[in-house]
C-alpha cells in the first residue's frame, strides 16, 4: 500500500504468462463524492466500467458503459431532471440500452486503466 497525492493506492502484481511477465494493477481508494464527480466529468464516448448497488432491488450490478451516446434516441427526453436525483444516463454496452446509474451507490470504477474503490 502506498499513499500518492493523499490517496491510498493498493498495488497488485499479476502473473500474465508462463514466461513470468508481470503487470501492475493499482486500486485507488476514493470517496463517494469523488466517484460521482469522476463519472460526471468523464469524457463522453469513452468506455468505463462501474459497479453499483441498484436502487430498485439492492443488488450489485457491474456495467460496461459509455456516456454521451446519442444512438437510438427518440427525442422525447426525460420527464424529470436526473441530476436532481443524483443519476447519470449511460449506454450499457452489453445490453445495448440506456441505463441510469445512481451516483450515491457506486462501489467501484475502472477508468483509463485504473481501478477505483469507493468508501464512505
N, C-alpha and C positions, 0 to 999 in steps of 0.2 A: 504494500500500500504506500502511496506517495501523495503528498499534498502539493498541488500545482495551481498557482494563482488562486489560492483559497478554496479549491475544490479537492475533495478526496478522490483519488484515482486508484482503482484496483487494476493491476496488470496481470494478465494470464498469458502463459506461454502454451501454444497449441502445437502438437505434432501433426504436420500436414502429410508427409510422405514417408515411405520407408527409408529414404536417404537422410532422414533426420533434419529436414528443412524446418525452420521454426518461423512462426508468425506471432506478432504481439497483438493482442486484442485488449483494449482498455475499457474499463467501465468507470464512468464518471458519475458521482452522486450529485443530484440536483434537487431543488425544491419543486413543489407543485407549481408555484408561480413561474419559476424559470422554465419549466416544461411547457406550460401554456404559452409563454412568450416565444419560446423556440418554435412551436408549431405555428403560431400566428405570423411570425416573421419569416418563416421558411419560404424560400423562393418557389413561386408557382411552377408547376410542371415537373419538379424534381421528386423522385421516389423517396419514401421513407417508410419505416416500419414502426408501428405503435402498438403497445399492449395497454389495455384499459379495462375498467370494470363497466359493464353495460348498465345503464340506468334502469332499463326495463326489468331485468331479471337478476341482476347482481353477478352474472357470470363473467369470467375473464375472457377477453377477446383479443386475438392478435390479428392485425390487419396490415397488409402492404398497400400503400395508397399514395396518391398524389393530390396536391392542392391545385386549384386554378384550372381544372379541366372543364371545357365547355361542350364536350361531345354529348349528343343526345338530350340536350336541354329543350324543354317545351316552351320556355319563355314566360311561364306563369309566375315563377318566383315563390318565395316563402310567404306564408300568411303571418309570420312572426319574425322578430329580429334575433337570429341565432347568437349574436354577440351578447345580448342581454341575458340569455340563458346559459352563457359560457359554453357554447357549442361552436364547432367549426365543421364546415362541409368539405368532404374529401371524396375522391373517386376510389372505390375499392377495386384494386387491380384484378384480383381473382374472381370476384363476383360480377365485375363489370357493371357496377351500380353505384349510385351516390349514397353516402352514409354520413351520419353526424357523429363526431367524437366529442365527448364531454371533457373539457379541458381540466376539470376538477378531479377526474377519475383516472388520469394517465398514471400508469405504474412503471412504464419503461418505453424508451425511444431509441431508435437506431437511425442515425443521420450521418451522412458523409463519412461512413466507415467507423463511426464512434458509437458506443453504446452508453446510454444514459439511464441510470437507475434513479427513480423518483422516490423521495422520502417525504415525510410530513413536514 
